[in-house]
Amino acid sequence: MKKQTSIRLSDAAVWKLTALTERYGNQTTVIEVALDRLYTTEVQQMATKSREFWGYNPSIIGGDYTEEEMAAARAVGVINVYRRPLFDVITEREAKLPDGWRLSPGRAATHEYHLSAPDIPMAANEPILMGFVEVVSGDPHFPVWLWKARNA
């Protein structure tokens, strides 16, 4: 859904917007593409500079992880899955993980997004929230946690 908004631009910005609009069609398209490119660039730079991994939601996921944790998190990717069996998703994603790394669902489905990490006795690290799986539309979603087994 699109929403109308108003902004104030400098003369230089108006000139640039006009030039890009003539080439690419309309102001909405130009602004949406520019925002998307800036956002993508900024998030990638933040992740590179601070060694943070941004998962499901940047306001929830993020932290100073080790290189090994970063590699595992990148291998599994963000989990944001709907209408799929939970353990099918976990099995598919675990196949991409380095040795010793595992994925586990949270103890119960929830409607909350601000979760604390579960206590996984076999974990050598603090579990990392990678996202959520919603099996049936409208039902609570299952959080999925990434962790490394001790002695792995």
N, C-alpha and C positions, 0 to 999 in steps of 0.2 A: 504494500500500500504506500502510495506517495503522499507526502504532506507538503503543503505550501509553507515557505518560510521567506523572510526577507533578511537581506544582509547589506552591509555598507562596504563598498569597495573603493580603494584609491583609484586615481585616474589611470595609473599604470596597470592595475589589476583589471580595470574595465577594458583597457586596450587589449590586454592579453586574452581576456574572455571573448571579446568580439572577434579577434583573429581566429581563435580556436573554434568558435561557433560557426564562422564562415566555412571552415574546413570540415568540421565533424557534425554539423547538423543543428543542434540546439543547446542552450545553456545548461539544461538539466543533465544531458548526457555528458557534457564537458566537465561539469562540477562533480558528478558521480564518479567518473573515471579518475579525475584528479584526486579526489578524496580516497578512493580505493588504493591508488598507487602510493600515496603518501602514507596511509595507514599501514599497508603491507610493508613498506620500506622501514617505517619506524619500529614496528613490532619485531621485524627481523633484526634490526640493529640493536634494539634493547635486549633481545634474547642472546645475541652474540656477545655484546659487551658485558652483560651481567651473568652470563652462563645460566640464564633462566630458561626453563622449558614452559611454554604456555600451552596448557591443555584445554579442557572443555571451556573454561571461562577464565579470562585473565584476572578477574577479581578474586577468583578462588585458587586457581593453580598458579604456581610460580614459586620459585625459591632458588637458593644457591645450591645447586647439585654438583656432584662430582662428575668428571668426564664419563665415567662408567655408567652412572645413572642417566646422564644425558643421552648416551648412545642407546641405552635400552629404551628410554622414553621415545626417542626419535624412531626407533625400529618398530615399536608398537603403534605409534601415532595416536592422535586424539580419538577417543571412542565416543561417538555420538550417534547411536544406532537405534532405530525404531522398527518395531514389528519383526523382530528376529529373536529366535531362542537364545537366551543368555549364554548357555554353555557352548553353543555353536560359535558365537562371536568370540568368546574367550579362547576356544581351541584354535580358531583361525588366526587370531592375533598372537597367541603364544608361539605359533610356528615361526614367527618372524623374530623372536627374541633371542639374544645371545644365551649361551649355556648358563644355567643356574637361575635365570630370571623367570618369574611366574606372574600370572594375573589371577586375582581372586575377586569374587563379588563381595560386596558388603554383606553384613549379617542379614539385612532385610531390605526390601524395597522401600523407597521413601519419596516424599514429594519435596524434600529439602535439597538444597544445593550446597549449603555450608556445612560440610561434614568434617568430623575429626577422624583421623586415621584409625583403622581398627588395630587391635592388638593381634598380630600374627606371630605366634611363638617361634616359628621357624625362620622368621625374617631377620636378615643381617642388617637391614636398613629400615628407616622409617618409610612405610608404604607411601606411594605417590598416587594421588587420585588422577586417573587418566580420562575419566568421563563416565558416561551413563548409557545403560541399555534399557529401553522401554519395550517390553515384550508385547503388550497389548495397548493400543492407543487409548490414552486417558488414564491408564493404570499408573501406580507409582513406578518409578524407575529404579534400577539397580546400579549403585556405584560400582566401578571397576577399579581395583587397586593394583599397582605394579610394585613388585618387591623382589629381592634377591634372597635365595635360600642360603642359610649359613653353611659353611664348608663347601660351597659350590665354586 
